[in-house]
Amino acid sequence: MSELSEVSALSELVEKAQKLDAADELRGKRAEFVLDAAPGDPAGPAGVYLDGNSLGALPAHVPEKVADVVRRQWGELRIRSWEESGWWTAPERIGDRIAPLVGAAPGQVVVGDSTSVNVFKALVAAVRMAGEGRDEIVVDATTFPTDGYIAESAARLTGRGLRAVLPDDVPGAVGDRTAAVLLNHVDYRTGRLHDLPRLTAAAHAAGAVAVWDLCHSAGALPVGLDEHGVDLAVGCTYKYLNGGPGAPAFLYVRRDLQDRFDSPLPGWNSHAEPFGMRPEYRPAPGAPRGRVGTPDILSMLALEAALDVWEGVSMEAVRAKSLALTDFFLECVEAYVPPGRVECLTPLRHEERGSQVALRCDDAGDVMKRLIARGVVGDFRPPDVLRFGFTPLYVGFADVERAARVLGETVGA
Amino acid sequence: MSELSEVSALSELVEKAQKLDAADELRGKRAEFVLDAAPGDPAGPAGVYLDGNSLGALPAHVPEKVADVVRRQWGELRIRSWEESGWWTAPERIGDRIAPLVGAAPGQVVVGDSTSVNVFKALVAAVRMAGEGRDEIVVDATTFPTDGYIAESAARLTGRGLRAVLPDDVPGAVGDRTAAVLLNHVDYRTGRLHDLPRLTAAAHAAGAVAVWDLCHSAGALPVGLDEHGVDLAVGCTYKYLNGGPGAPAFLYVRRDLQDRFDSPLPGWNSHAEPFGMRPEYRPAPGAPRGRVGTPDILSMLALEAALDVWEGVSMEAVRAKSLALTDFFLECVEAYVPPGRVECLTPLRHEERGSQVALRCDDAGDVMKRLIARGVVGDFRPPDVLRFGFTPLYVGFADVERAARVLGETVGA
């Protein structure tokens, strides 16, 4: 591109960003988050945070809530808070706050433990639901690694085989030996969105239980768990749900399967009568059956407060803006980044795209370091992927333009 | 007791409490905790909190630390905190802070997940260490229920049998079929302290792996994990370690067993190269092998700050004061409570006593409600147990005298 046309592209894209921001129905949400100026680029505008798909930004009202939990609920009420501050029922209460964001009716989602631990619960329970005759677990070959490791453990402990299959190949791979299929809704590396309705139907057609990992879709796009008949799902709350570092994960068990949910981690919190202190285990009905031990209250109540930002937000609006953001980012990258310098790994078709853009380049690790030094924060996934997440609640189009421009300057230099 | 001798006993015990408090070498620690006046008894002195064996009181400096974690580490540094704020290494760093409190050299304790989840990891790993020939898990028949439920699940998933045995009977019950023995160091209900060295030796003599639950002993008395050759141990951090509601539990794996620790929850945080994102699982060496998924940072760093109160404290001093507190409580109960009104379930012999006193009476639930209304907070364990925990760092002898006196007034009325 000539110098003149570069200037023209720049001013056009800056102008377009302004128009898109002005028309953005979610733009008011940005003020609900803490988004300070980034260090490393003091002369520039505020930093651009495109890593909300790894750790969501801080909702501005959360510190005050956490301070109250620590000072008053723990410090003053102490043990009485289990009842008086609603600590005991927090896992299912917060689950019901997450439920509408993933298309679930109340009473089917419970919060607690890490994603990995919930994958374990879900997968062992799925194998048990499928019954003795089915001797194989099918796992997404492109999965975030922890799901694969945990699936291997679940297979070993339940005496099943494990087979890694590309999501596209699942319909042809499942059969009457398949007990459960564990799939990622959005690929953590490429940002590819998989076809949840079609793959769930394929698992069901084979008589298998469909387990979905929603880590990269919960809070980013409509999931429709109930609508599409998903059996079990897990997801994290510290990415697009902004619950805070290591906030507890969630577990969805479809209502009509709850009585058959046979947890491999039957801790006392999942007992029908947890304070009965009985030596015999008798599982609670409903979502609390997915609980295990004492929940981590500080992290959990920070998450509860963080969920307030979803008040009045429709997931359809989030999805529309998410696609507009990633479309615009790709347009800006094309304008600012020298041709051939990066390769887009994220599908261009909307129906195959999550809320992130992954760009491949050989020196991705080094490029991301330089971007971060200039206030554009994405992340690097070895060996060669630049990953940019777009959180519709707080990322604007001017951010997107600036990030692509800084990327162009960084890789062009 | 006549009215006159009642008055005399009262003044003698009040005076004795004053002398004991004056001579208490740990008395300075009390000021490091938040111990406000209890509601419900505005005319009386500050409330007496005897439930630190369920939820420890708030160390006064913790709120400021948590505020910094939320506002600066999460709010400003965001994703960079995994490295810059030491989030990533927190589980093993905090494990090393707990290690000396349970008699472990560094590098053997890791923090994360709930106690129940850690019992599961430890027990399945123990069965795997014991090898194929051993087909039975022995579990404490008086255990806190969650350990029993989880042991049953571990037995089912590893194809072993489960046998409940009274701790005293363990030496005669274990044999060459025993894979692992899971015992509670202190009985949650009665406060009875079990003989860890002797029972560990008995398990070892049978070739079994000894797994200890330290929930009611960690922070209350010397445990001596390394000294007594314990194989695996788990414990909670929100009781005598004052880590906050639902603070993550800890897992100890003796150094020479770490390479054989084969976790049933091999999440990505326990991978030798967690950011390599490899499909094959390869376990990390050392304590991090006990990790699973992303740790709950808010709860974990609150715990880290809370552990500062142990600076300069010897567990021997804690134990000496703990026994003096429970001795004095029993003395005051004898003086103030009508004979036969309550029955002490806690052993009188020091070597069999933890840091709590359990009193049985038919109307225990009702009695505890009335005690709490008067600012004396213990807890009720169904069907008929009043449980009082004595945390030597912040409970004084005047508290003890007052608690027993209010108890006497409550049950005598």
Interface residues (C-beta under 8 A of the other chain):
Chain A: V34 D36 Y49 D51 S54 L55 A57 L58 V62 P63 V66 A67 V70 R71 Q73 W74 G75 E76 R78 I79 R80 S81 W82 W87 D113 S114 T115 S116 V117 F120 V124 A141 F144 P145 T146 G148 Y149 I150 E152 S153 L157 T158 A164 R189 C236 Y238 G244 P245 G246 A247 P248 A249 S263 P264 L265 P266 G267 W268 N269 H271 F275 G276 M277 R278 P279 Y281 V292 G293 T294 P295 D296 I297 L298 S299 M300 A302 I372 V377 D379 R381 P382
Chain B: V34 D36 Y49 D51 S54 L55 A57 L58 V62 P63 V66 A67 V70 R71 Q73 W74 G75 E76 R78 I79 R80 S81 W82 W87 D113 S114 T115 S116 V117 F120 V124 A141 F144 P145 T146 G148 Y149 I150 E152 S153 L157 T158 A164 R189 C236 Y238 G244 P245 G246 A247 P248 A249 S263 P264 L265 P266 G267 W268 N269 H271 F275 G276 M277 R278 P279 Y281 V292 G293 T294 P295 D296 I297 L298 S299 M300 A302 I372 V377 D379 R381 P382
